[in-house]
């Protein structure tokens, strides 16, 4: 009974932590990790500073929690793909969401997190762990989609890393409106090109001839 209560309490704490992260993320995207004070973040979460510190004792703890949450969401996405009746179609849907439907605060958050990783080895280790998890899941997915033993893991890994570069590059490009920001039309056109390129990579790995029209969802 005590264990059940403890587990429920931990789940409630984790759920509340996720709610707090969602509330403070826009502040971090606009102010930056160094620019936003803990007091500002507590106000954004609608909490007293003392209560806020109970969940996140430092900015590093916030960054680590954001990275861990992103990793958890990615693992859930890949689990959904594996459980799907049509893994390839589900994968296409996931890639489209990551490339063409990126929230405007994603780019500054990515850049802030990567900058923090340069200064803090523990954050860098978390990002590296996330990259390895994505690589591992994509390698397994290619096998599920039909990549045979004649295609080595080394060859697959180069394609996996290229897909990751394309997706990350597109996500970094999605910046808020303002000077130097790409227009919506430019971003949409680039997103479609990235999606077509990823589809061609997948088709190449599976030994298929790329179709005249991409099937990632491009009309």
N, C-alpha and C positions, 0 to 999 in steps of 0.2 A: 504493500500500500504506500509506504514512504517513497519507494522507488517510482511508483506511478505519479505521485504528486510532484516529485522532483523533476521527472521527465516533462510533465505538463507545464511546470514553471519554466523549464528551460525553453520549451517550445514557445511559450508566451513571450519570454524575453527575446528570443530570436525574431519573432514576428514584430515586436515593437521596435527592435533594432532596424529591421528592414523598413518600417514606416518612417523612422527617423532619417535613414539614409536617403529615402525618396524626397523628404522635405528639405534636406540640406544640400542635395546635389545641385539644384539650380544656383544656389549661392556660391558653391565651390566653382561652378562653371564660369561664373561672371567675375568673382573676386580672386579666384585662384586659391590654392592651398595655403600659400604664405600670406595672401592678402586678407583672407577671411579670418576673423578672430573666433575663438571658441565661444565668446559671448554672442557674436552675431549668429553663429550656427545654432546655439541654444535657443535664441529668439525665433529663428526660422522654424525650429522644431516645436515651438510653443512650450518650451520647458524652462525651468530655472537652470542656471549654470551648474548648480550642485547636482541636480538630478541628471543633467546631460552627461556630466563626468562619470556618473555611475555606469553609463552605457559605453561611453567613449572617453577614456582618460587622456587621450592625446590625439593630435591630427594624424599621426602615424597609424593609430588604431582605426581611425575613420578610413584612411586610404586602404589599409589591409582588409577591412570589412567590405569595402566597395569591390576590391579585386576578388575576394572570396565569393561575394554574392554573384559577380559576373561569371565566375567559374562554375558556380552551382547552376546558374541558369543555362550555361552552355552544355553542361553534363545532362541536364533535363532535356534540352533540345535534341541531343544525340540519342538519348534513350527513346524519345518520341520517334525519331527516324527509324531506329532499329525495330521498334514495335509496329511500325506502319505496314499496311498491306502493300504499299508502293513506296519503298524507301527512297527511290530516286526522285519521285515527285515531291515527297516531303522535304528532301534535301534542297531541291530547287526553291521551294517555298521559303525555307530557312535562309538560304543565301540571298534571295530577293529581299527579304525583310532586313537583313544585315546591310545590304548594299543600297537599296532604293528607298527604304523607309526609316532612315536614321534620324533620331531626334536631334534638334539643332544644338543641344548642349553636349552631344556626344564627343565632337571634335575637341573642344577645349578641355573636357574631362580626360580624354585620352592623352592629350599633350601634357596636362598637369600631372597625371599619374606617371607618365614616362619621364618627365622632368624630376619628379620625386624619386623615381627609381635610380636615377643617376647619382643622387645625393645620399640615398639610404639603401645600403646593400640588401636589407631585409625585404624592402619593397621590390627591388630588382629580382630577388629570388622568387617572390610570389608571381611576378609577371612571367618569369622564365618557366615556372611550374605550370602556369596557365597555357603558355605556348606549347609545352610538351604534351599537355593533356589534349589540346586541340589536334596536334599532329597525330597522337595515338588514336584518337577517335576517327580522324579522317582516313588514316591508313586502314583501319578496320572497316570503315565504310566502303572504301574502294573494293575491298575483297568481297563484301556483301553484294556490291553492285555487279560483280562479275570479273574483276581483274584476276587473271589466272596466274599460276605459279611461274609462268614465263616472264612475268613482269616482276622484277626484284623489288624488295622493300626500298632499296636505295633510289631506284628510279621513281617509285611512287612518292618517296619523301620529297624529292625535288619538285614534283608537281604540287604536292600538298603545301609546301612552303611558298610556291608561287601563288597559289590560291589565297593563302593567308595574307601575302603582301598586297594583293589586289583588293581584298576586302578591307584590310586595315587602311590602305591608302585612300580608299573611297570614304571610309568613316572619318578619317582625319580631315578630308576636304569639306565635310559638311559643317560649315561655320555659320554663326548668326549673321543676319543681314547687316550690311555696313560696308565701309570702304574696303575694296579688295575682295569682297565676298562673291562667289560665283552666283550667277542668276539661276533661278529655278529651272529654266530651260536647259542651261549648260549642265547643271547637275544631273538632270534627268537623262540627257543624251549620254553623258559619261557613264552613268549607272547602267544604262542599257548596253553600252559597249563592254563594260566590265563583266556583266552577266553573260554576254555572248562569248567573251574570251574564256570565262570559267567553264561554260558548257563545252567549248571546243577542247579544253584541257581534259575534261571528264571523258568526252567521246574518244579522244586520242588514247587515253589510258585503257579504255575498254575495247580498243581496236576497231572503233567505228569511224566511218567517214562523216565529218561534220555536215549537217544538213544545210541547205541554202538559207533556211530561216531558223533562228535559235529556238530551242524548246524550253528555255528557262522561264518562259512566261512573256517573251517579247512578242508583241503583235505586229 
